[in-house]
């Protein structure tokens, strides 16, 4: 049933299955596999460590090693593999772990052996890349020798990069010409040709090739990320090689007439880098109007960098209010809490970010949980700066609760240090968590408007309370239909937290059913 749901709340379904039966190896494997398939290595790691203690099959070991490598723990992965008695079943993982700990010689040797036995092109590329890390001369000779017999496109492009990295741009350019004779239309290879023509001083031919490439890709628009890279390379070439007025004319004629977001952003960056902030602001604004997400984030960064923090906050609130996809929310949240600017000091923006992430509490990935924890940490620091000590303590405790195991950027100690400072500065240290009352039955919810007034319920929360009061019990699917949204778990969680903070038992979770989580009304 969980696999058939096919939405963000798959995560909560798997987690609930494991919570209800932590010894169920099938549930543990399914959840771990789901997390690995979504590259949530940190989330999968505790499950796989537990699985290897329970069973320790070869597949479990391989998945554990992949998770450790994904978490940047290559040494731990190698320790596990060396204890297996034989690395052959785990050879790709073993080579990847060797690369991660920078044992390039061993990685090259094992990858070359794998290539000779399997003829897997990926192993050949890995062996030559690892060889180039410690013996560039031998690697370049090997590339040239192999490419005479098998002119493989990706391997040829690796050779181009190796030559350029070795300080041989003219040889790299010759290799690119040979590569383009095989694949003349590949935009990646054509961009490398343009860059290398510029690097070798052939500016006239570089300009011609850049402009043909830009025009072709603007006409195709088959890959907007690649288009942005191409126009970005062209912009940097113009600034580096031509007088400012001539560079501007070429950019406007070649790029700026096509009003797609990549062209608009690169035009804005051109004016920003050539010292014309007024024109840069105008073009960034056009990019924002063309694409509120991709254009808006760069526009907001420009505003913040130029002291327009109020306008920056307005733009970011608009973006955050309108993102729908989880990946887009992660992108925006990361810019706010991990960026180099001061967006994390904007209270309205931080409050909205926390609400948006909490709406997805049940389905957050490990990365998203850490972003939420970061948001709580910044909110706590902001509260401390304004001497709001209860809020500082509250945000610290919420952040500790949200922080995942194996955090990347925010150790638990940072919260504790903030709590210590908060308690040292507070003249009166009042508790911020509701007191436990074991002797009494949980308070029942007052009726109707009294609940709304006492708990400050939103319109959605009022609808849920009224529906459950009338029906006594409802499934997650029924509440989705009631509110017209899939984000029921987050709404109910906030409602339960509000009630608990007032000592009121309002809604209880009764496990999973065919239509998702079951909720029961506990009030009068």
C-alpha positions in Angstrom: 0.0 0.0 0.0 2.8 2.4 0.9 4.6 1.9 -2.5 1.3 2.5 -4.3 0.7 6.0 -2.8 3.3 7.6 -5.0 3.6 11.0 -3.2 5.7 12.8 -0.7 4.0 10.9 2.2 5.5 7.6 1.1 8.2 8.5 3.6 5.8 8.7 6.5 4.2 5.4 5.5 7.5 3.6 5.5 8.6 5.2 8.8 5.3 4.3 10.5 5.7 0.6 9.4 9.2 0.5 10.9 8.0 2.3 14.1 5.2 -0.2 14.6 7.5 -3.3 14.1 11.2 -2.4 14.3 12.2 -6.1 14.1 10.4 -6.5 10.7 13.3 -7.0 8.3 11.2 -6.6 5.2 9.9 -3.3 6.4 13.5 -2.2 7.3 14.8 -3.2 3.9 12.0 -1.6 2.0 12.4 1.7 3.9 16.2 1.6 3.5 15.9 0.9 -0.2 13.4 3.7 -0.6 15.8 6.2 1.1 18.8 5.0 -0.9 16.8 5.4 -4.2 16.2 9.0 -3.2 19.9 9.4 -2.2 19.0 10.0 1.4 22.1 8.1 2.6 22.0 9.6 6.1 18.4 8.6 6.6 19.2 5.0 5.4 22.3 4.6 7.6 20.6 3.8 11.0 18.3 1.3 9.3 21.1 -0.5 7.5 23.3 -0.6 10.6 20.4 -2.2 12.5 19.7 -4.6 9.6 23.3 -5.8 9.5 23.1 -6.6 13.2 19.9 -8.6 12.7 20.8 -10.5 9.5 23.9 -9.2 7.8 23.2 -10.5 4.2 25.6 -9.5 1.4 22.9 -7.2 0.0 22.6 -5.5 3.4 26.3 -5.1 3.6 26.5 -3.6 0.1 23.7 -1.1 0.9 25.4 -0.2 4.1 28.7 0.5 2.3 26.9 2.6 -0.3 25.2 4.6 2.5 28.6 5.2 4.3 30.2 6.4 1.0 27.2 8.6 0.4 27.8 10.1 3.9 31.4 10.8 3.1 32.6 8.0 5.4 34.9 6.1 3.0 37.2 4.9 5.8 34.3 3.2 7.6 33.2 1.7 4.3 36.7 0.2 3.7 36.8 -1.2 7.2 33.6 -3.1 6.7 34.6 -4.3 3.3 38.0 -5.5 4.5 36.3 -7.5 7.2 34.1 -9.4 4.7 36.9 -11.8 3.6 36.6 -10.9 0.0 35.9 -7.7 -1.9 34.9 -9.1 -5.3 31.1 -8.9 -4.7 31.6 -5.3 -3.6 34.3 -4.2 -6.1 32.5 -1.0 -7.4 31.9 0.2 -3.8 35.4 -0.7 -2.8 36.9 1.4 -5.6 34.6 4.3 -4.8 35.6 4.1 -1.1 39.3 4.1 -2.2 38.7 7.2 -4.3 37.0 8.9 -1.4 40.0 8.4 0.9 42.3 9.5 -1.9 44.1 6.2 -2.3 44.3 6.7 -6.0 47.0 4.2 -6.7 44.9 1.3 -5.3 41.7 2.6 -6.9 43.5 2.7 -10.3 44.8 -0.8 -9.9 41.5 -2.4 -8.9 39.5 -0.5 -11.5 42.0 -1.5 -14.2 41.7 -5.2 -13.1 37.9 -4.8 -13.2 38.1 -3.3 -16.7 40.3 -6.2 -18.0 37.8 -8.8 -16.6 34.5 -7.2 -17.5 35.3 -4.7 -20.3 33.0 -2.2 -18.5 33.8 1.3 -19.9 33.0 2.9 -16.6 35.8 0.9 -15.0 38.2 2.0 -17.7 37.3 5.7 -17.2 37.7 5.3 -13.4 41.1 3.6 -13.7 42.5 6.3 -16.0 41.0 9.2 -13.9 42.6 7.7 -10.8 45.9 7.2 -12.6 45.9 10.9 -13.7 45.6 11.9 -10.0 49.1 10.6 -9.2 50.9 10.0 -12.5 49.6 12.4 -15.2 52.2 11.5 -17.8 51.4 7.8 -17.7 47.7 8.6 -17.7 47.9 10.8 -20.8 49.9 8.1 -22.7 47.3 5.5 -21.7 44.5 7.7 -22.9 46.2 8.3 -26.3 47.0 4.6 -26.8 43.4 3.4 -26.0 41.7 6.1 -28.0 43.6 5.1 -31.2 41.8 1.7 -31.0 38.4 2.8 -29.5 37.5 6.5 -29.9 34.9 6.5 -27.1 33.2 9.9 -26.7 33.1 10.2 -22.9 36.6 8.8 -22.6 37.8 11.2 -25.3 36.3 14.1 -23.3 38.1 12.8 -20.2 41.3 13.0 -22.2 40.6 16.6 -23.1 40.1 17.5 -19.4 43.3 15.7 -18.5 45.3 17.6 -21.1 43.9 20.9 -20.0 44.5 20.1 -16.3 48.1 19.2 -17.2 48.6 22.7 -18.6 48.5 21.6 -22.3 45.6 23.7 -23.7 46.8 23.4 -27.4 46.9 19.6 -27.2 43.5 19.7 -25.5 42.2 21.9 -28.3 43.5 19.4 -30.9 41.8 16.6 -29.0 38.5 18.5 -29.0 38.7 19.0 -32.8 39.1 15.2 -33.1 36.2 14.6 -30.8 34.0 17.1 -32.7 34.8 15.2 -35.9 33.0 12.2 -34.2 30.2 14.2 -32.4 29.9 17.6 -34.2 26.6 18.6 -32.6 27.3 17.9 -28.9 26.9 21.3 -27.0 29.2 20.2 -24.2 32.1 19.5 -26.6 31.4 22.7 -28.6 31.6 24.7 -25.4 34.9 23.1 -24.6 36.2 24.1 -28.1 35.1 27.7 -27.4 36.8 27.8 -24.0 40.0 26.3 -25.3 40.1 28.7 -28.3 39.9 31.5 -25.9 42.5 30.0 -23.6 45.0 29.6 -26.5 44.6 33.2 -27.6 42.6 32.7 -30.8 39.9 35.3 -29.7 38.5 35.9 -33.2 37.7 32.3 -33.8 36.5 31.8 -30.2 34.1 34.7 -30.6 32.7 33.2 -33.8 32.3 29.7 -32.3 30.7 31.1 -29.1 28.1 33.1 -31.0 27.2 30.2 -33.3 26.8 27.9 -30.3 24.7 30.4 -28.4 22.4 31.0 -31.4 22.0 27.2 -31.9 21.1 26.5 -28.3 18.8 29.5 -28.1 16.9 28.1 -31.0 16.8 24.6 -29.5 16.3 25.4 -25.8 16.5 21.6 -25.2 18.4 22.0 -21.9 18.1 25.3 -20.0 20.9 24.4 -17.5 23.3 23.8 -20.4 22.1 27.0 -22.1 22.9 28.9 -18.9 26.4 27.4 -18.8 27.0 28.3 -22.5 25.8 31.9 -22.2 27.8 32.2 -18.9 31.0 31.1 -20.7 30.3 33.6 -23.5 29.7 36.4 -21.0 32.9 35.8 -19.2 34.8 35.6 -22.5 33.4 38.9 -23.6 34.3 40.7 -20.3 37.8 39.2 -20.4 38.7 39.9 -24.0 36.7 42.9 -25.4 36.3 46.6 -24.5 33.2 47.2 -22.3 31.1 48.9 -25.0 31.9 46.3 -27.6 31.3 43.4 -25.2 27.9 45.0 -24.3 26.9 45.2 -28.0 27.8 41.6 -28.7 25.9 40.4 -25.6 22.8 42.4 -26.4 22.7 41.4 -30.1 23.4 37.7 -29.5 21.8 36.9 -26.1 19.5 39.5 -24.7 16.9 39.7 -27.4 15.7 36.2 -26.5 13.7 36.8 -23.3 14.2 33.4 -21.6 15.4 33.3 -17.9 18.9 32.2 -18.7 19.5 35.1 -21.2 18.0 37.6 -18.7 20.1 36.4 -15.8 23.3 36.4 -17.8 22.6 39.9 -19.1 22.0 41.0 -15.5 25.3 39.4 -14.4 27.1 41.1 -17.2 26.0 44.6 -16.0 26.7 43.6 -12.4 30.2 42.6 -13.2 30.9 45.6 -15.4 29.8 48.0 -12.6 26.3 49.1 -13.7 24.0 48.2 -10.8 21.0 50.1 -12.1 21.0 48.1 -15.3 21.8 44.9 -13.5 18.8 45.5 -11.2 16.5 46.0 -14.2 17.5 42.8 -15.9 17.4 40.8 -12.7 13.8 42.1 -12.2 12.9 40.9 -15.7 14.3 37.5 -14.9 12.2 37.4 -11.8 9.1 38.2 -13.8 10.0 35.6 -16.4 10.6 32.8 -13.8 9.7 33.6 -10.2 11.9 30.8 -8.8 15.1 30.6 -11.0 15.0 34.4 -11.7 13.7 35.4 -8.4 16.4 33.8 -6.2 19.1 35.6 -8.1 17.2 38.9 -8.0 16.8 38.5 -4.2 20.5 37.8 -3.8 21.3 40.9 -5.8 18.9 43.0 -3.7 20.4 41.7 -0.4 24.0 42.4 -1.7 23.0 46.0 -2.5 21.4 46.8 0.8 17.7 46.4 -0.3 16.9 44.0 2.5 13.2 44.9 2.8 12.6 44.3 -1.0 14.7 41.1 -0.8 12.4 39.8 2.0 9.3 40.6 0.0 10.6 38.8 -3.0 11.7 35.7 -1.0 8.3 35.6 0.8 6.6 35.6 -2.5 8.8 32.8 -3.8 8.4 30.7 -0.7 4.7 31.2 -0.7 4.4 29.8 -4.2 6.8 26.9 -4.4 5.0 23.6 -4.6 7.6 20.9 -5.4 9.7 19.5 -2.5 12.9 19.9 -4.5 12.1 23.6 -5.1 11.4 24.1 -1.4 14.8 22.6 -0.5 16.5 24.9 -3.0 14.8 28.0 -1.5 15.3 26.9 2.1 19.0 26.2 1.5 19.5 29.7 0.1 17.9 31.2 3.2 19.6 29.3 6.0 22.9 28.3 4.4 23.5 31.3 2.1 26.2 33.9 2.8 23.7 36.8 3.1 21.4 38.0 5.9 18.2 36.3 4.8 18.2 34.2 8.0 17.8 37.4 10.1 14.4 38.3 8.4 11.8 37.3 10.9 8.7 37.1 8.6 10.7 35.1 6.1 12.0 32.7 8.8 8.6 32.2 10.3 7.1 31.3 6.9 10.0 28.9 6.1 9.4 27.1 9.3 5.7 26.8 8.6 6.3 25.5 5.1 8.8 22.9 6.3 6.5 21.8 9.2 3.7 21.3 6.7 5.8 18.4 5.4 7.0 17.1 8.8 5.9 13.5 8.2 7.6 13.3 4.8 10.8 15.4 5.2 14.0 13.8 4.0 17.2 14.0 6.1 18.4 17.0 4.2 15.1 18.8 4.7 15.1 17.9 8.4 18.5 19.6 8.8 17.2 22.6 6.9 14.3 22.8 9.4 16.8 22.4 12.3 18.9 25.2 10.8 15.8 27.4 10.5 15.1 26.9 14.2 18.7 27.6 15.1 18.8 30.9 13.2 15.4 31.9 14.7 16.8 31.0 18.2 19.9 33.2 17.5 17.7 36.0 16.3 15.6 35.8 19.4 18.6 35.9 21.7 19.9 39.0 19.9 16.6 40.7 20.7 16.6 39.4 24.3 13.5 37.2 23.7 14.9 34.4 25.9 11.7 32.2 26.1 11.6 32.2 22.3 15.3 31.4 22.1 14.8 28.4 24.4 11.7 27.3 22.5 13.4 27.4 19.1 16.5 25.6 20.4 14.4 22.8 21.8 12.4 22.5 18.6 15.7 22.5 16.6 17.2 19.7 18.6 14.0 17.7 18.1 14.2 18.3 14.3 17.9 17.7 13.9 18.7 14.4 12.2 21.4 11.9 13.1 24.7 12.5 11.4 24.1 16.2 10.7 26.3 17.8 8.0 26.5 21.4 9.0 24.9 21.9 12.4 26.3 19.8 15.4 24.1 19.4 18.5 26.7 21.3 20.5 25.8 24.6 18.7 22.3 24.4 20.2 23.6 23.6 23.6 26.0 26.6 23.5 23.1 28.9 22.5 20.9 27.5 25.3 23.7 28.2 27.8 24.1 31.8 26.6 20.3 32.2 26.8 20.1 30.9 30.4 23.0 33.0 31.5 21.4 36.2 30.1 17.8 35.6 31.2 16.9 37.5 34.4 13.9 35.1 35.0 14.3 31.6 33.5 10.7 30.5 32.8 9.8 27.0 31.4 8.7 27.0 27.8 7.4 23.4 27.6 4.0 22.5 29.0 4.1 20.9 32.4 3.3 17.2 32.7 0.1 16.4 34.7 0.0 12.7 35.3 -2.6 12.8 38.0 -5.3 14.3 35.8 -7.1 13.1 32.8 -6.0 15.3 29.8 -8.2 18.3 29.6 -11.1 18.0 27.2 -11.5 20.6 24.5 -14.1 23.3 25.1 -16.7 23.5 22.4 -16.8 25.5 19.2 -15.5 29.0 19.4 -13.8 28.5 22.7 -11.4 26.1 21.1 -10.7 28.5 18.3 -10.1 31.4 20.7 -8.1 29.4 23.2 -5.8 27.7 20.7 -5.8 30.3 18.0 -6.8 27.8 15.3 -6.5 28.6 11.6 -9.4 28.0 9.3 -8.1 24.6 8.2 -7.6 23.5 11.8 -11.1 24.6 12.7 -12.5 22.5 9.9 -10.6 19.4 11.1 -11.8 19.9 14.7 -15.4 20.4 13.6 -15.3 17.3 11.4 -13.7 15.1 14.0 -16.1 16.3 16.7 -19.0 15.3 14.5 -17.7 12.0 13.2 -15.4 11.1 16.2 -12.9 9.4 13.8 -11.6 10.1 10.3 -8.9 8.8 8.0 -6.1 10.8 6.4 -7.8 10.5 3.0 -11.1 11.9 4.4 -9.3 14.9 5.8 -7.5 15.4 2.5 -10.9 15.6 0.8 -12.2 17.9 3.5 -9.4 20.5 3.1 -8.5 19.9 -0.5 -4.8 19.3 0.3 -2.4 16.4 0.7 -0.5 18.2 3.6 -2.8 16.8 6.3 0.0 15.3 8.5 1.6 18.7 9.0 -1.7 20.5 9.7 -2.7 17.8 12.3 0.7 17.9 13.9 0.5 21.6 14.5 -3.0 21.3 15.9 -1.9 18.6 18.3 1.0 20.7 19.4 -1.2 23.7 20.0 -3.6 21.6 22.1 -0.8 20.0 24.1 0.7 23.4 24.9 -2.6 24.2 26.7 -2.8 20.8 28.4 -5.7 19.7 26.2 -6.2 16.3 24.7 -7.8 17.0 21.3 -6.8 14.5 18.7 -5.1 11.1 18.9 -3.4 9.1 16.2 -4.7 5.5 15.9 -2.2 3.9 13.5 -2.3 3.3 9.8 -5.4 2.1 7.8 -6.1 1.5 4.1 -6.7 5.3 3.7 -3.6 6.5 5.6 -3.3 7.6 9.2 -6.4 7.3 11.4 -7.3 10.3 13.7 -9.7 10.1 16.6 -11.3 13.0 18.5 -10.6 13.1 22.2 -12.5 16.1 23.3 -16.0 16.4 24.6 
